[in-house]
Amino acid sequence: MPLKLIYFPLPGRAENTRLMLSIGNIPFEEERISREDWPQYKTKTPFGQMPVLQLEDGTYLAQSFAIEKLVEKLAGLNVTDPIQEARIDEASYLFNEIMELVRPANHLPTLEERLATRKKLLEPLKLKLNTVEKFIAEKLASSDGPYLFGAKVTRADISLFTWTSIIISGFMEGFPEDILDGYPSILKLRHHVASHPGVKKFYEKEEDPYRKVCQSSFTEAALQKA
């Protein structure tokens, strides 16, 4: 049986895995669980959380980072040098901090509360993006390819693309959709990831309005902004 990825219909914590599977041309199925169905499905997962990856032997693997590390290897995106692997982890954790910073507002019950909280988070988010911009600029300047670590896209590049896409997608009301315009290195890396054939292939079949920013990231206009 093929791999099956189980998560909500939204990008969220499963999008990095989806993109790596597509880049690696790995056949997989998806079971996208609605918010309404989640309470009854929750007890079927190992830890009451998603995403969950059902493996070919029928067993389940939970925790998004563990899933990503496995799929990274299956897709041939991993590296053999332990120091290089640690550098990729370092970058991935840094980019994940973007989402961890803004995630608390997602669980507030009303739009008014979410907007008020995100207004307070806007300056801390910009400070985090400043740190990320400097890091990416330095990495790209020393890279021998279009990605952070050379000619091959890595889990770190994909993580940056996924988390910044969610910020500007409109899903998080209150954050300006042009918030990345002052960060040319972030935009440049986003463009290169979005232009990867495996990434383009995945988004060409997606109709979710929150993923439209992923498709627009490989246009010439997007590259000119960078």
Disulfide bonds with the S-S distance in Angstrom:
none
